[in-house]
Amino acid sequence: MPLSPLPPVEAAKRLSAYAAVDRHIALEHKLIGIGSGSTVPYVVDRIVQQGAAANAGRTFLPTGFQSKQLIIDAGLNLGDVDQYTRLDVCIDGADEVDSDLNAIKGGGACQLREKVLADMADTWVMVADYRKNSTVLGTNWKQGIPIEVAPFAYAQVLATLVKMGGTPTLRMGKAKAGPVVSDNGMFIIDATFPEAQMKAPAKLNTEIKLITGVVEVGLFCGMAKAAYFGNEDASVTCRAVGGKVEQIASVPDVPPVASA
Ligand SMILES: O=C(CO)[C@H](O)[C@H](O)COP(=O)(O)O
């Protein structure tokens, strides 16, 4: 059956997710990390399409409340990060990816758990629509780098980020008075930095991480094996570690490893 029609950005998210699952989640993969955001439901969707037999012996670890619900709602086996020290593969979304596969993540305030699972995974892969495909971080994603901080320390961290050249703001709730509180009970600061600093994201990541009170930084540097971007023309751009870029003309309606 052909894929159901979707608005262009949603269709692009679905394409990236389907292509990444088809390439990176094989029948022998038993421990799988599920990231956060609005692209990841399509990852779970494609995994379910691989069939009940494929998924019977698998365990899925979530990066937060949202992905935990996705795993449960899909009828997949839920695992806890306490039970494992490695994953076969983890697929996650991204807010922006640069030409070296460094990424800004944490638009959904999940960057701590996302980074722990990325660290654990033998293969960590990002999925996103074409708007996230960039050369320098901060070009398309203007909101800033999400930084998870201990609530007690937030004012001091804000001041230190300003001294470092950043423009930080405390992320406020949309349907809640007061700041956003992460799944870990932390606050989130979003900080923009001048392009010169954004061009060296690994250095910036280390500098921010060293601020007392910072729990995790939404810069993911040197972690990804590949990033998949769904395009408006129904193709998928795959950028792999080492700089190889591949255009995937189309994604099949059914996953190649589908089982009964
Ligand atoms: O890092 C994240 C959440 O903390 C998400 O993966 C990121 O915000 C991308 O989300 P989306 O797929 O909705 O664009």
PDBQT file of the ligand as one rigid body, heavy atoms in Angstrom, charges set to zero:
ROOT
HETATM    1  O1  LIG A 301      16.291  16.993  20.804  1.00  0.00    +0.000 OA
HETATM    2  C1  LIG A 301      15.108  16.786  20.780  1.00  0.00    +0.000 C 
HETATM    3  C2  LIG A 301      14.253  16.832  21.973  1.00  0.00    +0.000 C 
HETATM    4  O2  LIG A 301      14.977  17.225  23.110  1.00  0.00    +0.000 OA
HETATM    5  C3  LIG A 301      14.445  16.453  19.491  1.00  0.00    +0.000 C 
HETATM    6  O3  LIG A 301      15.017  15.313  18.959  1.00  0.00    +0.000 OA
HETATM    7  C4  LIG A 301      14.611  17.623  18.576  1.00  0.00    +0.000 C 
HETATM    8  O4  LIG A 301      13.999  18.760  19.192  1.00  0.00    +0.000 OA
HETATM    9  C5  LIG A 301      13.986  17.395  17.205  1.00  0.00    +0.000 C 
HETATM   10  O5  LIG A 301      12.609  17.328  17.292  1.00  0.00    +0.000 OA
HETATM   11  P1  LIG A 301      11.666  17.251  16.009  1.00  0.00    +0.000 P 
HETATM   12  O6  LIG A 301      11.807  15.865  15.439  1.00  0.00    +0.000 OA
HETATM   13  O7  LIG A 301      10.293  17.539  16.565  1.00  0.00    +0.000 OA
HETATM   14  O8  LIG A 301      12.116  18.315  15.048  1.00  0.00    +0.000 OA
ENDROOT
TORSDOF 0
